Amino acid sequence: MYAARLQAKHAKVSRSIATLADTVNDTKRLLLHRGSTATVLGGAYLGFDLLILSLALRAVHAQPAPGFVIVVMAYIIGALGGLFHSPRASARSAGSPAC
C-alpha cells in the first residue's frame, strides 16, 4: 500500500491517502450492495428533482431552452455552491446592515 510507505516521511499525506482509499472502498461497497434501497431512492429523488427543474424551465419559456445536460450541470454547481458558507450572506440574514 502506497500510504504505508509514505508513513515515515509524510504522516499527514499518508493519513489523507488512507482516508481517501477507505472512503472509496466504503462508497463502492454501498453502491454495489444488493438490496440497498437508499441508493435506489436517492437516485430516483435526484432524477425526479432534475426532471422537475427541466420542466419548470420549459414552463416559463426560458430562451434559449437549455438542454438536459446544461440543467444537470447547473444543478451540480448550485448544490456545490450551497455547501460553502458565505460570511457576508450570513451577516445579511442576521439583520445587520449591508456593507
C-alpha positions in Angstrom: 0.0 0.0 0.0 1.3 3.4 -1.0 0.1 5.1 2.1 2.1 2.7 4.3 5.3 3.6 2.5 4.8 7.3 3.0 4.0 6.9 6.7 7.6 7.6 7.9 8.3 10.7 5.8 4.9 12.3 5.3 2.4 11.3 8.0 -0.3 13.8 7.0 -0.2 12.8 3.4 -0.2 9.1 4.4 -3.3 9.6 6.5 -5.1 11.6 3.7 -4.4 8.8 1.2 -5.5 6.1 3.6 -8.7 8.1 4.4 -9.4 8.6 0.7 -8.9 4.9 0.0 -11.3 3.9 2.8 -13.9 6.4 1.5 -13.7 4.9 -2.0 -14.0 1.4 -0.6 -17.0 2.3 1.5 -18.7 4.1 -1.4 -18.1 1.1 -3.7 -19.5 -1.3 -1.0 -22.6 1.0 -0.6 -23.3 1.2 -4.3 -22.7 -2.5 -5.1 -24.6 -3.8 -2.1 -27.6 -5.8 -3.2 -30.9 -4.7 -1.7 -29.7 -1.2 -0.9 -33.0 0.8 -1.3 -31.4 4.0 -0.1 -29.2 4.2 -3.2 -32.1 3.5 -5.5 -34.3 6.0 -3.7 -31.5 8.6 -3.7 -31.1 8.2 -7.5 -34.8 8.4 -8.1 -35.0 11.6 -6.0 -32.2 13.1 -8.0 -33.8 12.1 -11.3 -37.2 13.5 -10.2 -35.6 16.7 -9.0 -33.8 17.2 -12.3 -36.9 16.4 -14.3 -39.0 19.0 -12.4 -36.2 21.6 -12.8 -36.1 21.0 -16.5 -39.9 21.1 -16.9 -40.0 24.3 -14.9 -37.5 26.0 -17.2 -39.7 24.9 -20.2 -42.9 26.1 -18.5 -41.5 29.7 -18.1 -40.4 29.6 -21.8 -36.7 30.1 -21.0 -35.0 31.2 -24.2 -32.8 29.6 -25.4 -34.2 26.5 -23.8 -31.3 24.7 -22.0 -30.6 21.1 -22.8 -30.9 18.5 -20.1 -27.1 18.3 -19.7 -27.0 22.0 -19.0 -29.7 21.6 -16.4 -27.7 18.8 -14.7 -24.5 21.0 -14.7 -26.5 23.9 -13.2 -27.9 21.6 -10.6 -24.5 20.3 -9.6 -23.0 23.8 -9.4 -25.9 25.0 -7.4 -25.6 22.1 -5.0 -21.9 22.7 -4.6 -22.5 26.4 -4.0 -24.8 25.6 -1.2 -22.0 23.7 0.6 -19.9 26.8 1.1 -20.5 29.3 3.8 -20.5 33.0 2.9 -19.9 35.2 6.0 -21.3 38.2 4.2 -24.6 36.4 3.3 -25.0 35.2 6.9 -24.5 38.7 8.2 -27.3 40.0 6.0 -29.6 37.3 7.1 -28.9 38.1 10.7 -30.3 41.6 10.2 -27.1 43.6 10.2 -26.9 46.4 7.5 -25.4 45.5 4.2 -21.8 46.6 3.6 
